[in-house]
Amino acid sequence: MAQQTILERLEILADAAKYDASCASSGTAKKNSLGGKGIGSTEGMGICHAYAPDGRCISLLKVLLTNHCIFDCHYCINRKSSNVRRARFTPQEVADLTLNFYRRNYIEGLFLSSGIIKSSNHTMEQMVEAARILREEYDFRGYIHLKTIPEADPELVRQAGFYADRVSINVELPTTSGLTRLAPDKDERQIEGAIAKTKSDIIEAKDARKRFRHAPRFAPAGQSTQMIVGADAASDADIVGKASRLYDNFRLRRVYYSAFSPIPDASAVLPLQRPPLLREHRLYQSDWLMRFYGYSSGEVQQVTEADGNLPLDIDPKLAWALKFRGTFPVDVNRAGKEMLLRVPGLGPAAVRRIIAARRHRTLRLDDVARVTQSIAKVRPFIEALDWRPSALTDRADLRSLLAPKSEQLELFG
């Protein structure tokens, strides 16, 4: 068989990386002077967008070191029993690719993951070496996210944190039974132990930098993880509970959710169809509620339906408001920030503007309308100087009135 070109390997390994949601992907249509066929082209080649610690949206080369793997996780396209084209980069090739894309102004950094080849330690060494070449030999100052391997030696995982801005370890599935059934080579205690060790290393490094000006940085953008949705019987209530525990126990920056997608030559234990993409979106909304709106995991779980999943026709914030209507209406001129954030249609920015504006005048409904995208969604749940919802809050058909006619995958618009 002819040796694969670097472009062919890039096509294979960038496509194989798309299943990792730990940095949010988006498409691009940039082409180079060769009509999109040269190495600088980003068309279909794993350019993804992520957010830096300062809030900037940055473009990353999202690629695997290799899609060879000695593990046989049922849900993974790259498992050892999968019939897919295989490819592999050397650490030097990953570094050179990153620099080539960077010099063409297509990317600002690298997201590097990998299948497990030879052993966890060998693979982790190769990934760390790619990052080391970029940092030490090329003096690369761009963003690097490394997907670390929980089965690897803790010292190797620690080395990754000194080169990467962010590190991540996927917990894969929300329940112990699901992980045991679908990923027999993985161990929940080992995964969480590795996450805990990274948390400790991050805290230690931050403390050292407070005391010593030139102490090395360690994963300054923190760590994240990912859970697969719909590959096993875990409900949204299970997933929300797991995510909450991960945030509380390990101070994670993000938990990502990835809807299971059927794969070629799939194992018989996997579902035949992927879950609705809207289910993944509802989990991201619930995650946002816990992180930025002051909701507990228990409050989010209260709005799940009989099957333990979040409703698909309305977002979880609206579902909570409809279930606990006695909490409303909220007076926009007197309510505190915490209660205003419970109002469907009001996000943190709108709440800040309401609180700032009411210091100078008593707010009317039109004032609130100017800070929200959907005053119709807000009206049943607030009072203003010239507005009382009266019986509107308690209407039996309020859910159908407020449910979007066509879902637009926005946060809480």
C-alpha positions as CSV (number, residue, x, y, z in Angstrom):
1,M,0.0,0.0,0.0
2,A,1.3,3.5,-0.9
3,Q,2.5,5.6,1.9
4,Q,0.0,8.2,3.0
5,T,0.8,11.8,2.3
6,I,0.7,14.3,5.2
7,L,-2.5,15.8,3.7
8,E,-4.2,12.4,3.6
9,R,-3.2,11.8,7.2
10,L,-4.5,15.2,8.2
11,E,-7.8,14.4,6.5
12,I,-8.1,11.2,8.5
13,L,-7.0,12.5,11.9
14,A,-8.8,15.8,11.8
15,D,-12.0,14.0,10.9
16,A,-11.5,11.4,13.7
17,A,-11.1,14.3,16.2
18,K,-14.6,15.7,15.4
19,Y,-16.2,13.4,18.0
20,D,-14.5,15.1,20.9
21,A,-16.7,18.0,21.9
22,S,-14.2,19.4,24.4
23,C,-13.7,22.4,22.2
24,A,-16.7,23.6,20.3
25,S,-16.4,23.1,16.6
26,S,-17.6,25.2,13.8
27,G,-17.1,25.1,10.0
28,T,-15.0,27.3,7.9
29,A,-14.6,27.9,4.2
30,K,-11.1,29.4,4.0
31,K,-9.0,28.3,1.0
32,N,-5.5,29.0,0.1
33,S,-4.0,30.0,-3.3
34,L,-4.1,26.4,-4.5
35,G,-7.9,26.4,-4.6
36,G,-8.4,24.7,-1.2
37,K,-6.3,21.6,-1.9
38,G,-3.0,22.6,-0.3
39,I,-1.8,22.1,3.2
40,G,-2.9,25.5,4.3
41,S,-6.5,24.9,3.4
42,T,-8.9,24.7,6.4
43,E,-11.8,23.2,4.4
44,G,-13.0,20.1,6.2
45,M,-9.7,19.9,8.1
46,G,-10.6,20.2,11.7
47,I,-10.5,23.9,12.4
48,C,-12.5,24.5,15.5
49,H,-13.4,27.5,17.6
50,A,-12.8,27.7,21.4
51,Y,-12.7,30.4,24.0
52,A,-9.5,31.6,25.6
53,P,-9.4,32.4,29.4
54,D,-9.8,36.1,28.6
55,G,-13.0,35.4,26.6
56,R,-11.6,35.7,23.1
57,C,-12.9,33.2,20.5
58,I,-9.9,31.5,19.0
59,S,-9.4,29.0,16.1
60,L,-7.6,25.8,16.9
61,L,-6.3,23.0,14.8
62,K,-8.2,20.0,16.2
63,V,-6.5,16.8,15.4
64,L,-5.5,13.4,16.7
65,L,-1.9,12.3,17.0
66,T,-3.2,8.9,15.9
67,N,-6.5,7.0,15.5
68,H,-4.9,3.6,16.2
69,C,-6.1,2.4,19.6
70,I,-5.5,-0.6,21.8
71,F,-8.8,0.0,23.6
72,D,-12.1,-1.3,22.4
73,C,-14.7,1.2,23.7
74,H,-18.0,0.3,22.0
75,Y,-19.0,3.9,21.2
76,C,-15.7,5.0,19.7
77,I,-15.1,5.1,15.9
78,N,-11.4,4.5,16.6
79,R,-11.7,1.4,18.8
80,K,-9.3,-1.4,17.9
81,S,-12.1,-3.5,16.3
82,S,-13.4,-0.7,14.1
83,N,-12.8,-1.0,10.4
84,V,-11.6,2.5,9.6
85,R,-8.6,4.0,7.8
86,R,-5.7,4.4,10.3
87,A,-3.1,7.1,10.3
88,R,-0.5,8.5,12.6
89,F,1.6,11.7,13.0
90,T,4.9,12.1,14.7
91,P,5.2,14.8,17.4
92,Q,7.4,16.8,15.0
93,E,4.8,16.6,12.2
94,V,2.1,17.8,14.6
95,A,4.3,20.8,15.6
96,D,5.1,21.6,12.0
97,L,1.4,21.4,10.9
98,T,0.4,23.7,13.8
99,L,3.1,26.2,12.7
100,N,2.1,26.0,9.1
101,F,-1.5,26.7,9.8
102,Y,-0.5,29.4,12.3
103,R,1.7,31.3,9.8
104,R,-1.2,31.3,7.4
105,N,-3.3,33.0,10.0
106,Y,-5.9,30.1,10.0
107,I,-5.4,29.1,13.6
108,E,-4.2,30.5,16.9
109,G,-3.5,27.2,18.6
110,L,-3.8,23.4,18.8
111,F,-6.3,20.9,20.3
112,L,-4.5,17.6,20.4
113,S,-6.0,14.2,21.4
114,S,-5.1,10.7,20.5
115,G,-6.0,7.0,20.4
116,I,-3.9,4.8,22.6
117,I,-1.0,3.3,20.6
118,K,1.4,0.8,22.2
119,S,0.6,2.0,25.7
120,S,-0.9,4.9,27.6
121,N,2.5,6.1,28.7
122,H,4.0,5.9,25.2
123,T,1.0,7.9,23.8
124,M,1.2,10.5,26.5
125,E,4.9,10.9,26.0
126,Q,4.3,11.6,22.3
127,M,1.6,14.2,22.9
128,V,3.8,16.0,25.5
129,E,6.7,15.9,23.0
130,A,4.6,17.6,20.4
131,A,3.7,20.4,22.8
132,R,7.3,20.6,24.0
133,I,8.6,21.1,20.5
134,L,6.1,23.9,19.9
135,R,6.9,25.7,23.2
136,E,10.6,25.2,23.5
137,E,12.0,24.8,20.0
138,Y,9.6,27.1,18.1
139,D,8.8,29.4,21.0
140,F,5.1,29.0,20.2
141,R,3.0,31.3,22.3
142,G,-0.4,30.2,20.9
143,Y,-3.1,28.3,22.8
144,I,-2.6,24.6,23.4
145,H,-5.3,22.2,24.7
146,L,-4.1,18.6,25.4
147,K,-6.4,15.7,25.9
148,T,-4.6,13.8,28.6
149,I,-4.8,10.0,29.3
150,P,-5.9,8.9,32.8
151,E,-4.2,5.6,32.5
152,A,-0.8,7.2,31.9
153,D,1.8,7.9,34.6
154,P,0.7,10.9,36.7
155,E,4.0,12.6,36.1
156,L,3.5,12.5,32.3
157,V,0.0,14.0,32.8
158,R,1.6,16.7,35.0
159,Q,4.2,17.5,32.3
160,A,1.3,18.1,29.9
161,G,0.0,20.8,32.2
162,F,3.3,22.8,32.0
163,Y,3.0,23.1,28.2
164,A,-0.8,23.3,27.7
165,D,-3.1,26.2,28.4
166,R,-5.9,23.7,29.1
167,V,-5.9,20.0,29.8
168,S,-8.9,17.6,29.8
169,I,-9.7,14.0,30.7
170,N,-13.0,12.6,29.4
171,V,-15.2,10.8,31.9
172,E,-16.9,9.4,28.9
173,L,-20.2,8.2,30.4
174,P,-22.2,9.5,33.4
175,T,-22.8,6.2,35.2
176,T,-20.4,3.5,36.5
177,S,-22.5,0.8,34.9
178,G,-22.5,2.5,31.5
179,L,-18.7,2.9,31.6
180,T,-18.2,-0.7,32.6
181,R,-20.5,-2.0,29.9
182,L,-19.3,0.2,27.0
183,A,-15.7,1.0,27.9
184,P,-14.3,-2.1,29.6
185,D,-10.7,-0.8,29.4
186,K,-11.6,2.3,31.4
187,D,-12.0,2.7,35.1
188,E,-14.1,5.4,36.7
189,R,-11.9,5.7,39.9
190,Q,-8.8,6.0,37.8
191,I,-10.4,8.7,35.6
192,E,-11.6,10.7,38.6
193,G,-8.3,10.2,40.4
194,A,-6.4,11.7,37.4
195,I,-8.8,14.6,37.3
196,A,-8.3,15.2,41.1
197,K,-4.5,15.1,40.7
198,T,-4.7,17.7,37.9
199,K,-6.9,19.9,40.1
200,S,-4.3,19.6,42.9
201,D,-1.5,20.5,40.5
202,I,-3.4,23.6,39.2
203,I,-4.0,24.8,42.7
204,E,-0.4,24.2,43.7
205,A,0.8,26.1,40.6
206,K,-1.5,29.1,41.3
207,D,-0.2,29.2,44.9
208,A,3.4,29.1,43.7
209,R,2.9,32.0,41.3
210,K,1.5,34.1,44.1
211,R,4.6,33.5,46.1
212,F,7.2,33.3,43.3
213,R,7.0,35.6,40.3
214,H,8.7,33.3,37.9
215,A,7.1,30.0,38.9
216,P,6.0,28.0,35.9
217,R,2.4,28.2,34.7
218,F,0.3,25.0,34.9
219,A,-2.8,24.7,32.7
220,P,-3.8,28.3,33.4
221,A,-7.1,27.8,31.5
222,G,-8.0,24.9,33.8
223,Q,-9.4,21.5,32.9
224,S,-12.5,20.2,31.2
225,T,-14.2,16.9,30.5
226,Q,-16.8,15.4,28.2
227,M,-19.8,13.0,28.6
228,I,-21.4,11.1,25.8
229,V,-25.2,11.5,25.7
230,G,-27.5,8.7,24.5
231,A,-25.0,5.8,24.2
232,D,-26.4,4.2,27.3
233,A,-29.5,4.3,29.4
234,A,-28.4,7.3,31.6
235,S,-31.1,10.0,31.8
236,D,-30.6,13.7,31.7
237,A,-31.2,13.7,35.5
238,D,-28.2,11.3,35.8
239,I,-26.1,13.5,33.5
240,V,-26.9,16.7,35.3
241,G,-26.2,15.1,38.7
242,K,-22.8,13.8,37.4
243,A,-21.9,17.2,36.0
244,S,-22.7,19.0,39.2
245,R,-20.5,16.6,41.2
246,L,-17.7,17.1,38.7
247,Y,-17.9,20.9,39.1
248,D,-18.1,20.8,42.8
249,N,-15.4,18.2,43.4
250,F,-12.9,19.1,40.8
251,R,-13.4,22.8,39.9
252,L,-13.7,22.0,36.2
253,R,-14.0,24.9,33.8
254,R,-16.4,23.1,31.5
255,V,-18.3,19.9,31.2
256,Y,-19.0,19.2,27.5
257,Y,-21.9,17.0,26.2
258,S,-21.6,15.0,23.0
259,A,-24.7,13.4,21.5
260,F,-23.9,9.8,20.6
261,S,-23.7,9.3,16.8
262,P,-24.1,5.8,15.3
263,I,-20.8,4.6,13.8
264,P,-19.9,2.1,11.1
265,D,-19.6,-1.5,12.2
266,A,-21.3,-0.5,15.4
267,S,-21.4,-2.9,18.4
268,A,-24.8,-4.6,19.0
269,V,-25.0,-3.1,22.5
270,L,-25.3,0.5,21.1
271,P,-28.5,2.2,20.1
272,L,-29.4,2.2,16.4
273,Q,-30.2,5.9,16.3
274,R,-28.6,9.0,17.8
275,P,-30.6,10.9,20.4
276,P,-32.2,14.2,19.3
277,L,-29.6,16.9,19.0
278,L,-32.0,19.1,20.9
279,R,-31.3,16.8,24.0
280,E,-27.7,17.8,23.9
281,H,-28.7,21.4,23.6
282,R,-31.0,21.2,26.7
283,L,-28.1,19.7,28.7
284,Y,-25.9,22.7,27.8
285,Q,-28.7,25.0,28.9
286,S,-29.0,23.2,32.2
287,D,-25.2,23.4,32.6
288,W,-25.5,27.2,32.0
289,L,-28.2,27.4,34.7
290,M,-26.0,25.8,37.2
291,R,-22.9,27.8,36.3
292,F,-24.3,31.3,35.8
293,Y,-27.9,31.5,37.0
294,G,-27.7,30.1,40.5
295,Y,-29.7,26.9,40.0
296,S,-28.7,23.8,41.9
297,S,-28.6,20.4,40.1
298,G,-31.6,19.4,42.2
299,E,-33.6,22.3,40.8
300,V,-32.8,21.3,37.3
301,Q,-33.6,17.7,38.0
302,Q,-37.0,18.8,39.3
303,V,-38.1,19.7,35.7
304,T,-37.2,16.4,34.1
305,E,-40.1,14.4,32.8
306,A,-41.2,10.8,33.6
307,D,-38.3,9.3,31.7
308,G,-35.8,11.5,33.6
309,N,-35.0,13.6,30.6
310,L,-35.4,17.4,30.1
311,P,-38.4,18.5,28.0
312,L,-37.5,19.1,24.4
313,D,-40.2,21.6,23.5
314,I,-39.1,24.3,26.1
315,D,-35.8,25.2,27.7
316,P,-35.2,24.1,31.4
317,K,-35.4,27.6,32.7
318,L,-38.8,28.1,31.3
319,A,-39.8,24.7,32.5
320,W,-38.8,25.6,36.0
321,A,-40.7,28.8,35.9
322,L,-43.9,27.1,34.7
323,K,-43.6,24.4,37.4
324,F,-43.0,26.9,40.2
325,R,-45.4,29.6,39.1
326,G,-46.0,30.6,42.7
327,T,-42.5,32.2,42.7
328,F,-43.8,34.7,40.1
329,P,-44.5,37.5,39.1
330,V,-41.2,39.2,40.1
331,D,-41.1,42.9,40.5
332,V,-38.4,44.3,38.3
333,N,-38.1,47.4,40.4
334,R,-37.5,45.6,43.7
335,A,-36.4,42.0,43.2
336,G,-32.8,41.0,43.8
337,K,-30.4,39.7,41.1
338,E,-31.0,36.1,42.1
339,M,-34.7,36.3,41.5
340,L,-34.4,38.4,38.3
341,L,-32.1,35.7,36.9
342,R,-35.0,33.2,37.3
343,V,-37.2,35.1,34.9
344,P,-37.4,33.4,31.5
345,G,-36.0,35.7,28.8
346,L,-33.7,37.6,31.2
347,G,-30.0,36.7,31.1
348,P,-27.1,38.1,33.2
349,A,-26.5,41.1,30.9
350,A,-30.2,42.1,30.9
351,V,-30.4,41.7,34.7
352,R,-27.3,43.9,35.1
353,R,-28.9,46.6,32.9
354,I,-32.2,46.4,34.8
355,I,-30.5,46.9,38.1
356,A,-28.4,49.8,36.8
357,A,-31.4,51.5,35.2
358,R,-33.7,51.2,38.2
359,R,-31.3,53.2,40.3
360,H,-32.3,56.3,38.3
361,R,-36.0,55.6,37.5
362,T,-38.9,53.3,38.1
363,L,-39.0,50.8,35.2
364,R,-41.9,50.3,32.9
365,L,-42.6,47.3,30.6
366,D,-41.0,49.2,27.6
367,D,-37.8,49.6,29.6
368,V,-37.6,45.9,30.2
369,A,-38.4,45.2,26.5
370,R,-35.3,47.2,25.5
371,V,-32.9,44.8,27.3
372,T,-34.4,41.4,26.2
373,Q,-34.9,39.7,22.9
374,S,-38.4,38.3,23.8
375,I,-40.6,40.5,25.9
376,A,-43.5,38.1,25.2
377,K,-41.6,35.4,27.1
378,V,-40.9,37.8,30.0
379,R,-44.3,39.4,30.5
380,P,-46.1,36.5,32.3
381,F,-43.3,36.5,35.0
382,I,-42.7,40.1,35.9
383,E,-44.4,43.2,37.3
384,A,-43.4,46.8,36.3
385,L,-44.7,50.3,37.0
386,D,-47.3,50.0,34.3
387,W,-47.7,46.2,34.0
388,R,-49.3,43.4,36.1
389,P,-49.7,40.0,34.4
390,S,-52.9,39.3,36.4
391,A,-54.2,35.8,35.4
392,L,-51.6,35.5,32.6
393,T,-49.1,33.8,34.9
394,D,-51.5,31.1,35.8
395,R,-53.0,30.4,32.3
396,A,-53.3,26.7,31.7
397,D,-52.1,27.1,28.1
398,L,-49.1,29.3,29.0
399,R,-46.6,26.5,28.0
400,S,-48.0,26.2,24.5
401,L,-48.1,30.0,24.2
402,L,-44.4,30.3,25.1
403,A,-43.0,27.2,23.5
404,P,-41.0,28.3,20.4
405,K,-42.7,27.5,17.1
406,S,-39.3,26.5,15.6
407,E,-36.4,25.7,17.8
408,Q,-33.4,28.1,17.2
409,L,-30.8,26.5,19.5
410,E,-30.2,29.7,21.4
411,L,-29.5,29.8,25.1
412,F,-32.5,31.4,26.8
413,G,-33.8,34.0,24.2
